[in-house]
Each structure stands twice: as structure tokens, then as C-alpha cells.
């Protein structure tokens, strides 16, 4: 508004000085010209003022007036489509829930997560590596200790692995003391029983096992690395570039 008034006053003053009329007449001329009224009772006679009038009239008609009208609508006309802060926060919250639902649906579309695990082993050339007893026992103990939260008591992964190895060695030595061994099918039976029990436990904790397993597979699958022929193991990369690709399982998607 201040710019609007100053523009009229300054051009009116300029007109009065160049055309040698009083300031009121100059202001009257600038007002009539800016509003495109054009009475014609006061008009410029000098060439300079005529050129200025051409520029002034076009400036007001195509720039100032549209700007003033737009400003009027912004200030005085309520936008019925504008969201309040509370509505925006509610929309954001709903989007988060929708995103979770879509992720959950995507995970549920995987009909055979166990098949994905088999594929994961094949891709990493682990299907040709026979699982020795110490490897299986180590994995079982590692997950058991993590289940109990024992891994949190150690400041680094190396110390935790040392503990797991210690108990693994104890269990294997005890098996030798008893002088017993299991056939391959008995070992498979034990592992499958364990899978059945674990699936039931996950469900009884209030999580959909298939979705939870899919999340675990997605997390494991995001760990890139390579197979080491010397050790016969798949070595996970831990550099910054590899870690940037790591996915963390979101088990909230499996919550029933």
C-alpha cells in the first residue's frame, strides 16, 4: 500500500514540475492515469511528459494493478483449500501409517521367504559348503545370547564372539564325553523343530512370522560381500560404502 501511495505522489509531483501546474492537479492526473480513467481535462503537453505517460500507463495497467488485486485476494480472501497446521500434522501422520501399510503389504506378497533364504545361500555360494557341527552350534549360541541380551554387555563384537566360542567348545566337548552323534536326518529334524518353535514364539510375541522373516531376509540381503575360497566363508564388507547400503529390519511392520 505504501508503494502504491508513493508512486502516485512522486509521479504527481513530477507532472506538476514538468507541466508547471500545482501539485493537486499533478496528483489528480497521476490518479486518473493510473486507474485508466482518462478524463482528458488535464493532459501532458511536453514531449518528455508524453513519453513518461506512455510508460507510466503501461506500468500501472500491466504490473501495479494486477499486483494490487493479487495482494487483495491473498490478504482478504480465505483459501478454503489451505490446510491448518493441525491438519498438516495429521496428514503427515497418516502418510507415515500408509507407508508402513504399503511396506507391510509388499512383505506379505513374498509367498516363500524360506525360498528367498535358499536363494540367498546360493548367490553367496554357501550351498556347496557343508555345515560343520561347530558352525551350527556357534550360530545357535550367538542368536541365543542375543535373544537374552548378553551381547549388549560387551563393548565390541570380538569380545562377544570369544564368549560364544567358549560355550561352543564346551558343548562340543560334552558331546564327545557322552560319545554320541546324530545322523544328518536327525540334525535336520532338530533344525526344523527349532524353526517350528521359533515361528510359534514370534507369533506368540504378537508378530506375523512371514513378514518378520521377510524383514530379516531383507536385512541380511543388504549386506554385500564376497565368498572367500581360502576359508570357505562368505565375508561381509564393513567399509562405509557397503554400510551405506545396509538395511535395518523394521519388525513393526509385522506387528499384529
N, C-alpha and C positions, 0 to 999 in steps of 0.2 A: 504493500500500500504506500509506503514511504517513497519507493522508487517511482510509483505512479504519479504522486503529487509533485515530486521534484522535477520529473520530466515535463509536466505541464508548466510549472513555474519557470523553469530555465528557458524552455522554448518560447514561452510568452514574453519573457524579459528580452530574449534575443530578437524577437519580432519587433518589439517596441523600440529597441535601439536602432535597428536597421531601417525600419519603415517610419521612424520618427513619430510614433503615436504613444499615448500614455500606456502604462503597464496594464491597466484594466482591460483596454482594448486588445493588448497583446495576449493576455490570459484568455480573453474571450475567443480570440482567433485560434489559439492552441487547443482550447477545449472543443470548439466546433470541428476543427480539422481532425483531431484525434478520434472523435466519435462519428466521423464521416457524415456530419450533418450538412455542411456546405451551404450556409445561407447566402454567402457571397457579398454581404454588406461590408465586410472587412476582408480585403484580399491583398496579397503582396504585389508590389509594383516593381521592385528591383529584381534584376536577374539573379543575384545571389540568393535572395529570399525565395524566389520561384523554384530554383534548383533544390533548396533546402526543403521547401514544402513538398516537393515530389518524394524526396527520400523520407521525410517525416511521416507523410500519409501512408506510404507503403510499410514503414516500420511498425506503425501502430496497428494497421489493418491486419498484417500477417504475423506479427510477433507478439506485441504487447497485449492486444485484446484477447487472442486465444490463450495466452498465458494467464491472464486475469480470470478468464472463465474457468480454466482448468483448476486454478487455485481455489476458486469458489466451490467447485464440486468436491475437491479434496477436503476442504475445511468444513463445509456446511452440509454436504450430502452424506448420509450414513451409508457405508458399504455393507449391504445385507449379507454379502458373501465373505466378509472379513471374519477371521476366527479370533476369539479372545485367547488370552494366554492359557487359561484353564483348558479350553478346547484343544489348543495346540499340544499341550502336555498329554491330554487324553488320547489324541491321535497318535502321538509318539509311542505311548504305552501300548496302544492297540497294534501298532506296527511291529513292535517287539514280539508280542504274542503271536501275531500272524507269521512272522519269520520263524519262530520256534515250531509252529504247527506245520509249516511247509518243510522244514528240515526233518521233522518227525515223520511226515508222510513220505519224504524221499527215502529215509532209512527203512521204513516199513516195506517199500517197494522191492527191496532186496529179499528175494524169496529164500535164498540159500546162503546165509552167512558162513556156514561151515565150508561151503564150496569156495567162497572167497578166501578162506584161510588156506585151503589146499592150493589154490592158485597162487597165493602169496608165497607159499613154500616152494612151489615150482619155479616161480620167477626168480627166486633167490638161490636156486639150485640146491635147496635143502632136502629135496625129495630123494636124493641119492645118498644122503648122509644118514647112516643108521644111528638111531638114538641109543646111546650107551646109558646104562643104569645111572651112572653118576650125573649125567646131564639131566635126565628126567628128575632125579631126586633133588638136584640143585634148583631146578625151575620150580618144583613144588614147594620147597622150603622158602625160596625167595618170595613167592607170592603169599605163602602162609605168614611170613614175618611182616610183609607189607599189610596184610589183612589185619594183623594185630597192632600195626603202627610202630613196630620195633625199628623199622628203617629210619624213623624220624629222630631216633636217639643218637644217630651218627652224623658227624659233621661232613663226611664225604662218602662217596659211593664205594671207594676202595675199602674202607673200614667195614662197611656193611657187608660187602661181598666176602670179606675174610670170615665174618661170623657165619654166614651161610655155608661156606666151605667147611668150616669146623664141624657144624652139625651134620653136614652131608657125610663127611668122613666117618663120624661116629655111627651114623645109621648103617652105612655100608659095612663097617667093621662088625656091627652087631649081627648083620645078616650072615656074615661069614662064620661068626661064632655058632649060630644055630645050624649052620651047614645046610641051608635050604636055598632054593632058587625057584623062580616061576618060569613057566613056558611063555612064549610070545603071546599066545592067545589069552593066557591068564593076565598078562600085563595089559593087553588091550582091554580085557574085561574090567580091570581095575581103573584104567583111564576113562573108559566110557561111563562106568558107575560114577566116577568123580564128576564127569561132565553133567550127568543127570542130576546129581546132588547140587552142584553149583548153580545149574539152571533154576532148580527149585528155590534155592536160597535167594537168588536175585529176585525172583518173582515174589517171594515172601517178604522181602525188604520193600516191596512196593514199586518194582521197576519191570518194564516189559523186556524180557530176556533177549528177544530178537533185535530190538532197537539198541539195547545196551551193548550187545555183541557187535552189532554193526559199527557203533561208535568206537569200540575197542579196535576193530579191524581198520577203521579209517585212521585212527591214531598211529597204529603200527605201520600201516602202509605209507604214511607220510614220512617215515624215517628212511632216508635214502642211504645207500652204501654199496658195498661190493662183496663178492664171495672171495675168501682167501683160501687158495688151494693148499697152502702150507699147513694151516691149522684146521682146514675143513670147516671153517665157520664163516658166517655172514657178518661182516664188520660194519657197524653203523657209523656213518660220518657224524662228527660232532663239531665241525667248523661252523662259523657264523652263517655262511651261505646256506649250509644244509639246515641249520636250526631255524632259519627264516621260513622254511617250508614245513616245519613241524606243525602238526595239528594236535590239539588237546581235546580228548573225548569230552563231549558235553552230555553227561548222563541225565541231565534234567530233561532232555528230550524223551527219555524212556520212562519218565515218572508216570505212574498210573493214576 
